[in-house]
Every structure is written in C-alpha cells, then in structure tokens.
Amino acid sequence: MMKPHSILLLSVSLFFCQQAPSASPRGPADMPAHDRHEGLVIAADPCLDAARSKSLFGKKNPYEAGILALEVFIKNETPQPMRINLSSVRLEVPLPDGGSQKLESLQPREVATLIVYPAGAPNPSSGRRLPGGIVVPLHDKKVDQVSEEIRPRALDADIVPPLATIHGYLFFNLSHNFKLAADSTLYVPDIKIVPGNKPLMFFEVALAPAVPETPANPPATSP
C-alpha cells in the first residue's frame, strides 16, 4: 500500500508535469534575419555549411557548386490571402567598388546544371539560355535527376493563404564567395493583398543576423 506522503509527492509531480509549457517551434518573427510589417513576416536562413547542404540536398548539392541555398519563410498574419511575385525577388550583394548588385534567383534546373557541369554544359548549342545567363541542356539525364531532387525544396508557391506560413529555398549563384552573405539583403518588392490587389511596401531582410561570426584563428603556440 502506498504511503500518504508518497501519494502527495506523486500528485505534485504530475501537476507540474502537466503545467510545464511545451517547447514551441520557432516562428519566422523569432528568427534572427526577418522583416515584418503590414501583417506579413519574411524570414531567411542562409545555408553556409557544406555538411548542412549535403544533409538537405544530398551528395550533389548547391553549396558544392558555389550556390547559396537560402531558406525563406513567409507568414501571413492577416485574414486575407497575399500574392508574391517570386520572379521579382533579388539578393542584393556588395561589390568591391562599394556598390551593389541584385542577383536573380536560380530555377531548380539552373541549379542542377551548375552542380552537374561546374565549367558549363558540354554542348551549349543543344541547350537554351535562361535569363540568368546559364545554358541549360534540353535533354540530360544527370541534370534531370539532380533537378528533381532539388525541386521539392524550392520555394515556388506564389499565394500565402490567410493566417498561414509557406517556406522553401531560393538559390543564388555566389560563385563560391559565401562571405558575401554576411553583407547581403533579400529584397522582396512585389507583394499584394489579393482582394483589391493592394500593394504592400517592399521587404528587405538583411542576412547578417543569421550569419555566424567567423571563428578567430587560434593563437600560435610557442615551441
């Protein structure tokens, strides 16, 4: 038979277990790199680690091809659907002369082409040149396979339902210069509330808060 004080301790323990708050998943507004206004939150998390890129995309992945995979979260906090023109999205990167350049995002097949053929497609005449300047082979089993592996993770939805969140990856060719990410900004200029096509102010998400600081070189040890 259980003693009275044991029953009391068990009851108190069960009470605190039931009352303890469960850990809630991190929302876009809680992420280091985000912009929030007019009932919409856009957050971004750059993939700047080879191991992480490999775990997400497999052995043949964007990082190995010098491409930044940028995970983007878009949360609609309003009761109205919103439309995003993904073709207008740019990544603004700094230039050595102090200026900047706005990069277009790559389509999954463009990403796959750069992964499979880092030096360019072997037969450019049999491909087609997309707006990004990349010649994509029309019929290539290797490119087809890698493209199909990347496509499910790409951000391709242009409607954000009411009180919902969409997310996926956008891809930008940094030509292996991933240090540019720390001073880059995701620029999203064309968002409208569907009823009435009311435009929202543009969104700018500085990536710096989401970029880990480069660890300092260890001090040299004396012989």
N, C-alpha and C positions, 0 to 999 in steps of 0.2 A: 504493500500500500504506500502511495506517495505521501510524503510528509507535507504539512500545510505550508512551510516556508519554501519547499521546492515548487509547489504549485504556484505560489506568489511570484517567484523568480521567473518561472516559465511564462506566466501571464505577462509580466513586464517586458520580457524579451520579445514575445510575439507582438506586443503593442508597438514597440519601437521598430521592429522589422516592417510592420505594416505602414507605419508613419514615415519611414525613411524615404525621401524622394528618389525616384529612379533617374539615372543619368539620361538626359535628353540629347538627341543628336544635334550637332552644331548646325545652325541655320545660316543662310547667306549673310544676314546682317551681323552675325558674330564672327565672320571670317576677317582676317587682317586686311585684305585688299577688297574693298567694296565701295559702291556709290549707291546712295539711297535718297530718293525724293519722289514726290507725286504718287506715292503708293506702289513704287516699284523698287526692287533691290537687285543690283547686278554685282556679283562677286566673282573673283577669278583666283585660280590657284595654279601657278606655273609648275610644270614637271621639269625639274632641273637636275634630276638624278638618274644616272644610267640604270641602276638597279630597279628603281620605281618604274621607269619607262618599259623595261623588259618585262616586269611583272604584269603591267597593264596590257601591253600590245604584243608581247612575245619576243622571240629572238631577233626578228627583223622589225625594228621599232623606229619611231620618229627621231628619238634622241641620237641614235647612231648615225642618222643621215643629216644631223645638224638642224633639225626642225624642232621648234618649241611647241610642245603639246600643252595647250592652255585650257584647263578645266574651268568651264563657265557655268555659274548658277544664276538663274533669273527667277525671282519670286514676285508674283503679283499679289499685292496685299489689298486689292480692291475687288468689288463685286462685278467689275466689268472686264471682259477679255481684252487683251492687248496684242497688237501685231508688231513684230520686229522684222525689219528688213536686214537680213543677215548679210546680204551682198554689200551693204554699206559699212559693215564693221571693219575697223582697221586697228592695227597695232602700231602706235607711234613710237619709233625708236630713235635714239640720239645719233647724230653724225659727228665725226671728228671736228668739223669746222664750227660746231656749236649749233647747227641747225638740226632738223629732224626729218624723218621720212615715215610716211604712213604705208605700212605693208598690208596687202590684201591677204585674207586667209586662204589657205590651200584646200582644194577639194580632196576627198579621200584618194581618188585615183592619181592626183598630182603627188600626194604624199607617197603613195605606193611606188610611183615611178622614180622618185628621188631615192627611196630606200633600195629598190632593186638595181637601179642604174645611177649611182652617185656621180658618175662622169658624164651622164646624159644617155638618152636612148641610143641603142646601137644603130638604128636605121631611121633617122629623123624624117625621111621622105615618106615613110609609111605611117606616120602619126599625125596628130593635129595639135597645133599650138593653142593653148588656152590663154585667157587674159593674163595670167601670172608669168607668161613667157616660157612655160615648161612644155616641151614637146612630149605628149602622152601617146604611147603606142596604142593603135586601134585594137590590135589582137595580140595579146601577150599573156600567156597562162600564169607566169610568175607575178606580173603586175595585177592580174585579175585576182589571184589568190590573196595577196597582201591587202589589196583594196577591200576585199570582202571581210577581212579580219578587222580592218580599221573602221569601216563604215558604221557598224552598230554603236561605236563610241562617239561618233561625230555629232556635234550639235546641228540638227537640221530642221527642228520644229520652229515655225515662224509665228505660232499663236501660243500665247501664255494664257491658259484658262483662268477664270476668277479664283482667287484665293488658292492658287496652285504654284508649284515650282517646276521648272524644266531645267535640265542640265545636260552637258555634253562637252566634247572637246573641240576647240578651234585650233588650227595648225598654222604656224607662221615660220617661214624659212629664215633662220638667223645665221645660216652658213657656219654653224658650229660656234658662233660667237655668243654663247649663252650669258656672258657677263652683261650684255645689253639689256637683259630682262630687268635688272635692278633699277634702270632708269627709263623703262618703257611704260606706256599707258595704253590700256584698252579703250578705244574710242567707239561708242555706240550712238550714232547720231539720229537714227530714223526709227522712232517708236511712236505708235499711235494707239489711242483708245478706240477700239473697233466701232462702237456706236458713235457715229458722227465724225470718225476719222480725226479726232482731236490729237494734235501732236504733243509729245512731251519734250521737255528740254533734254538736250543731249546728255549722255552719261560718260564720265571719264573715270576709269578705275586704274589708279597708279599701282603698279605691281610691287613696288619697293617693300611695303609692309609684309608681303608674303614671300620675299626672297631672303633666305637665311644668310647671315653675315659670313663672309669668307673667313674661315678659321686662320688665326695668325700663325706664321711659321714658328715652329718650336725653336727655342733658343739653342744655339750651338753649345755642345758640351765640351768642356776643356779636356784635353788628353790627360 
